[in-house]
């Protein structure tokens, strides 16, 4: 049986990903397995369509560093 991830936790995972954190960092900070973090990010990408996702992430990283 798998535990359900709250929408708040899901939002934290996606926000962390967009801020440039690695899957390992996100897993450690949230207490969620790396595989679950990967799946949450993948589902999010699939919903949006993967065109431009990595560019948006890179842009967010640059903005957060400035």
C-alpha positions as CSV (number, residue, x, y, z in Angstrom):
1,X,0.0,0.0,0.0
2,X,1.4,3.4,-1.0
3,X,1.0,6.5,1.1
4,X,-0.7,9.4,-0.6
5,X,1.3,12.6,-1.0
6,X,-0.5,15.8,0.0
7,X,-0.8,18.6,-2.5
8,X,1.2,20.8,-0.2
9,X,4.1,18.3,-0.2
10,X,3.8,17.9,-4.0
11,X,4.0,21.7,-4.4
12,X,7.1,21.8,-2.2
13,X,8.7,19.1,-4.3
14,X,8.0,21.0,-7.6
15,X,9.0,24.3,-6.1
16,X,12.3,22.8,-4.9
17,X,12.9,21.3,-8.3
18,X,12.3,24.6,-10.0
19,X,14.7,26.2,-7.6
20,X,17.4,23.9,-8.8
21,X,17.6,21.4,-6.0
22,X,18.6,17.8,-7.0
23,X,16.3,14.9,-6.5
24,X,18.5,13.7,-3.7
25,X,18.3,17.1,-1.9
26,X,14.6,17.2,-2.2
27,X,14.2,13.7,-0.9
28,X,16.4,14.4,2.1
29,X,14.6,17.7,2.9
30,X,11.1,16.2,2.6
31,X,11.7,12.8,3.9
32,X,10.2,11.3,0.7
33,X,12.1,8.6,-1.2
34,X,14.1,9.7,-4.2
35,X,11.9,7.5,-6.4
36,X,8.8,9.2,-5.2
37,X,10.3,12.6,-5.8
38,X,11.3,11.5,-9.3
39,X,7.8,10.3,-10.0
40,X,6.2,13.5,-8.7
41,X,8.4,15.6,-11.0
42,X,7.8,13.3,-13.9
43,X,4.0,13.5,-13.4
44,X,4.2,17.3,-13.3
45,X,6.3,17.4,-16.4
46,X,3.9,15.1,-18.2
47,X,0.9,17.3,-17.2
48,X,2.6,20.4,-18.6
49,X,4.3,18.7,-21.6
50,X,8.1,18.6,-21.4
51,X,8.7,21.4,-23.9
52,X,10.5,24.2,-22.1
53,X,10.4,22.7,-18.6
54,X,14.2,22.5,-18.2
55,X,14.6,26.0,-19.6
56,X,12.1,27.3,-17.0
57,X,14.1,25.5,-14.3
58,X,17.4,26.9,-15.5
59,X,15.8,30.4,-15.6
60,X,14.5,30.0,-12.1
61,X,18.0,28.9,-10.9
62,X,19.6,32.0,-12.5
63,X,17.0,34.3,-11.0
64,X,17.4,32.8,-7.5
65,X,21.2,33.3,-7.7
66,X,20.9,37.0,-8.7
